[in-house]
Amino acid sequence: MVKNRNIIIITNRKDAILGSIERVLKSKFKVKALFNNEPSVIDLLLNNILLLGIDSLNSSKSKKILNLTKISSAPILVLDSFIENENNKEIIQDLLKLLPKNADLIFNIDNKLIKEICGNTKVSNFTFGFEERADFKASDVHINGGLNFKLNYNGKIIPMWQNHSSNDYAYGALVASCIGIILDFNLVEISELLKKD
């Protein structure tokens, strides 16, 4: 089986997060996005990148995520937000321990539970959010017929525009930017791709 890049996103902001990531990545890759659905073998074979969004976890979904990471050339796990239940913390901790060494972890530093869970992980990781210590940080957010803000990353400040008027889309742009950097996009290119709707 040809290995592809599987990106697993745990979020309950489907349109903002998955939509933003897909908009950026489809400019260079063949992308398939699924939300709360299992990929078929054809999805895995015919696409360079599989975006799999999930809004809640259980041990069965966790095993499926691990299987997808094992068949990926370099999996990316994004922890944004999710429908909480009492087992989520343990499930995510177990999932992080079992991620392959070639995986990247991207997590929402504004979410206290996720920040606590991911604080000591040994997997290569990036953070995103509005918090000062985020690797990919949104600042100077304005909503005026759309959303515009400044993306701060590694000493660079890039203006971002979205045709949506929700902070959820700022999170989407931050995650898409982080994944884009991992996949060798540049931030100006990402900003332009996100502006198109």
C-alpha positions in Angstrom: 0.0 0.0 0.0 1.3 3.5 -0.9 1.7 5.6 2.2 0.1 8.9 2.3 -0.2 11.8 4.8 -3.0 11.2 7.2 -4.1 14.3 9.2 -6.5 13.5 12.1 -8.3 16.5 13.6 -10.2 16.2 16.8 -12.5 19.2 16.8 -16.1 20.1 17.0 -15.5 23.1 14.7 -15.9 21.1 11.4 -16.4 23.9 8.9 -13.8 26.4 10.4 -11.0 23.9 11.0 -11.4 21.2 8.3 -12.6 23.8 5.7 -9.5 26.0 6.3 -7.1 23.1 6.1 -8.7 21.7 3.0 -8.6 25.1 1.2 -4.9 25.4 1.8 -3.8 21.9 1.0 -5.9 21.3 -2.1 -3.8 23.9 -3.9 -0.9 21.4 -4.0 -2.3 17.9 -3.1 -5.2 15.6 -3.8 -7.2 15.9 -0.5 -10.1 13.9 0.8 -11.9 15.4 3.9 -14.2 13.2 6.1 -15.9 14.2 9.3 -17.1 11.4 11.7 -16.8 8.9 8.9 -14.3 6.1 8.3 -12.1 6.3 5.2 -12.4 3.5 2.7 -9.4 1.7 1.2 -10.0 3.8 -2.0 -9.8 7.0 0.1 -6.5 5.9 1.5 -5.1 4.8 -1.9 -6.3 7.7 -4.2 -5.5 10.7 -2.1 -2.2 12.3 -1.1 -3.7 13.6 2.1 -6.6 12.3 4.1 -8.2 14.8 6.5 -10.2 12.9 9.1 -12.2 15.1 11.5 -13.7 13.6 14.7 -15.7 15.5 17.3 -15.6 12.9 20.1 -13.5 10.0 21.2 -13.9 6.5 22.5 -11.5 3.6 22.7 -12.7 2.2 19.3 -12.1 5.5 17.5 -8.7 5.8 19.3 -7.7 2.4 17.9 -8.8 3.5 14.4 -6.8 6.7 14.7 -3.7 4.7 15.7 -4.1 2.4 12.7 -4.3 5.4 10.4 -1.1 6.9 11.9 0.7 3.6 11.3 -0.1 3.6 7.5 0.8 7.2 7.1 4.2 8.4 5.9 4.2 11.1 8.5 0.9 11.5 10.4 -0.3 14.8 11.9 -2.7 14.8 14.9 -4.5 18.0 15.7 -6.2 18.5 19.0 -8.5 21.5 18.9 -11.7 20.9 20.8 -14.1 18.0 21.3 -17.3 16.9 22.8 -16.1 16.1 26.3 -16.8 12.9 28.3 -15.1 11.6 31.4 -12.8 9.2 29.5 -11.4 11.6 27.0 -8.4 12.6 29.0 -7.2 9.0 29.4 -8.0 8.1 25.8 -6.0 11.1 24.5 -3.1 10.4 26.9 -3.0 6.8 25.7 -3.2 7.9 22.1 -0.3 10.3 22.5 1.9 7.7 24.1 1.3 5.4 21.1 1.8 7.9 18.3 4.7 6.9 16.0 8.0 8.9 16.3 7.4 10.4 12.8 4.1 12.0 13.9 3.5 15.7 14.5 1.2 17.0 17.1 -0.6 20.3 16.8 -2.7 21.4 19.8 -4.9 24.3 20.9 -3.0 25.9 23.8 -6.2 27.9 24.7 -8.0 24.8 25.7 -7.0 24.0 29.3 -7.7 20.3 29.2 -5.8 19.8 25.9 -2.9 22.0 27.2 -2.7 19.9 30.3 -2.8 16.6 28.4 -0.2 17.6 25.8 2.2 19.5 28.1 4.7 16.7 28.5 4.4 14.8 25.3 7.6 13.7 23.6 6.1 13.9 20.1 7.2 16.9 17.9 4.6 19.5 18.5 3.3 23.0 17.7 0.7 25.0 19.6 -1.9 27.5 18.3 -4.3 29.9 19.8 -4.6 33.4 21.2 -2.4 32.8 24.2 0.9 34.6 24.2 3.0 31.5 24.3 1.4 29.9 21.2 3.7 29.0 18.3 1.0 30.2 15.9 -0.7 33.1 17.6 -3.7 35.2 16.5 -3.6 38.9 17.6 -5.4 42.1 16.7 -8.6 40.3 15.8 -11.3 42.4 14.1 -14.7 41.5 12.8 -16.0 43.9 10.3 -17.9 42.2 7.5 -15.4 39.4 7.8 -12.6 38.3 10.1 -9.1 39.8 10.0 -6.2 39.3 12.3 -2.5 39.1 12.5 -0.8 35.7 12.6 2.4 35.7 14.6 4.8 32.8 14.0 8.5 32.6 14.6 9.0 36.4 14.6 6.9 36.9 11.4 3.6 38.7 11.4 1.3 38.0 8.5 -2.2 39.6 8.0 -5.0 37.1 7.6 -8.5 37.6 6.2 -11.5 35.3 6.2 -15.0 35.9 4.8 -16.5 34.6 8.0 -17.3 36.5 11.2 -16.4 34.0 13.9 -13.3 33.5 15.9 -13.6 29.8 15.0 -12.2 30.7 11.6 -9.2 32.3 13.3 -8.5 28.9 14.9 -9.0 27.3 11.5 -6.4 29.7 9.9 -3.9 29.0 12.7 -4.2 25.2 12.3 -4.1 25.5 8.4 -1.0 27.6 8.8 0.7 25.2 11.1 0.0 22.2 8.8 1.0 24.3 5.8 4.4 25.1 7.4 4.9 21.4 8.1 4.2 20.6 4.5 6.5 23.3 3.1 4.0 26.1 2.3 5.0 29.7 3.1 2.8 32.0 5.3 2.1 34.5 2.6 0.9 31.8 0.3 -1.3 30.4 3.1 -2.8 33.8 3.8 -3.7 34.2 0.1 -5.3 30.8 -0.1 -7.4 31.4 3.0 -8.6 34.7 1.7 -10.2 32.9 -1.2 -13.6 31.5 -0.3 
